[in-house]
C-alpha cells in the first residue's frame, strides 16, 4: 500500500463516472479457492476439525481434539497488538492532527481490540482490510472488513496497484413471506481521468508516488437468488481522492502477489489433524488395553466376582488368576505426538513457551537474553508484522488528515511496546544504566511496558494533589519555632529581624 497523497482533487475538475449495466468483476476459481482456505482456517481456529475416529458401537468416543491453531493466532496477536500502540504526529504538526488520530483510532480500550481483530483477519486470510466510513454527520470511523468477502483486481504488470475492489456477500431474507438468499455487491473502482499521461510508462505522480489524477467510483448492487441480473442501488458515488476508502496490508510478505501469507496455512492444519489422530489412537489404545485381561484356571464353571477392594476366594487350592501381558506402542506414540507439537511450533514460528506449554517452560532464574532466544522466532515474525501493519496504520492516519482538510504530508510515528515478559528489578536496573547514556525516559518507559502518555498524566495529577495538600497544611499549621526544622507542610520560622519588623507594624 502506497502512502496517500497530500491533497484532494477539485470536484469540479472531475466528471461523474457512468453507471455500468452490470458489475464489472467476475468471481474466479482462485477467489473461491481462497475463500475456502479462509473458511478452513477459521474452522481450525474454532476447534471444528473433523474427529479422526468413529464412535464405538456403545457410543464411546475416544477422539482427543487438540486446538493448536488458536494458540498460534492468539499469541501472534498479543505480541503485535497486545499492549498500547501510540500513534503520534510530528513535533510541529497542528494540534488538530493529533486530536483527529486520538478521536478516530479511539482510546486504548477501543484501539487495541480494533487492531487485534484486524490482525486476526490477516492471520486467517493473509491480507487484512480496514475501511474508512463516513457518517451522515460527517465524522469518520474505522471498520474491520472480512477478507473472505473481498476480491481484488490488480494491474496486469503490477500486483500492488489495485484497479477494483469487489465486496460480495449474501444474507437470508424474507421476500413476499418466503425466505430467499439475497446477494449484495459493492465495487470500488479506480478511475483515471487522464490515462493517456501514463502511456509512456510513467504515472503523473505526486511527491508521495501516487497517481495524482486518480479518483474512485463506488457502486452498489443487489440480486435475488444465485442467478439472475444484478440491480444497481442508486447512482455511482464519487470518492474524489487518490486513495480508496478501503486499505489493506499483507499479514506476512509474499512477493509477486497481492495477497500475503497467513499464519494458519493448510500444512499447519494438516499437522494439527495428525496430532489429533495420534492422541485419539493413544486414547483408544488405553480404552482397549488400559486394564489387564484376566483369566482363571482350575475354577470350573464357577463365576468369580472381581471388585475393587474385595478379596477373591478361589474354590480350589490349584485355582489361580493370571493377567495377560500386553505389548503396546503407546510410549512411542507419545514421543511421536511430541514431535508433531514441535513441528507445529517450527511451522508457525510460535514456540511452545510462548503459548504457555508447561513442558516447555524454563525452570529457575532465566536471563533476559535467554528469554529473547526462546521467543526469537515469534519476535522475528512480530517485527515483520510491525512493518506491514504499521505502514497501513500510517497510510490510514494520513488519509484521515486529508479527509478532515489537513495536510497529508504530516509525518506519523508508531511506538510499539516490548511484548516480552521481564524481571522488574533487573529491567529497572537496566533502565537506570541506559538513562546514564542519555536514553530518553519515554523510550525506557516503553521498554518497561508502560504507556508514557498515561504515566505523564498520572504523574501530573499526583504532583497537583501533593501541591494542594501542602498548601492546605501550610494554611493550618503555625510557623515552626525559631531554630527548629519545619514539619512537612509547615512554614519555616521568620528571621528575627523580620519578626521585629512585623511586630513593629502591629497596632
Protein Blocks (a to p, Z undefined) as FASTA:
>chain_A
ZZddfbdcdfklpccddddfbdfbdcdfklmmmmmmmmmmmmmmnopaccfbdcdfkopa
fbdcddfklmmmmmmmmmmmmpccdddddfklcfklmmmmmmmnopfklmmmmmmmmmmm
mmmnopacddddddfkopacdddddfklpccdddfklckbcfbdcddddddddeehiacd
dddddddddddfblmlmmnopacddfkopafkbccdddddddedjbdcdddebjadddfb
fbdfbdcddfbdcehiabdcdfbdfklmmmmmmmmmmmmmmmmmmmmmmpccdddehklj
adcdddehiacddfbfkbccdddddddfklmmmmmmmmmmmmmmmmnopafklnopaklp
cehjddfklmmmmmmmmmmmmmmmmmmmmmmmmmmmmmmmmmnopafkbccddddddfbd
cdfklmmmmmmmmmmnopafklmmmmnopafklmmmmmmmmmmmmmmmmmmmmmmpccdd
ehiacdehiacdddfklmmmmmmmpZZ
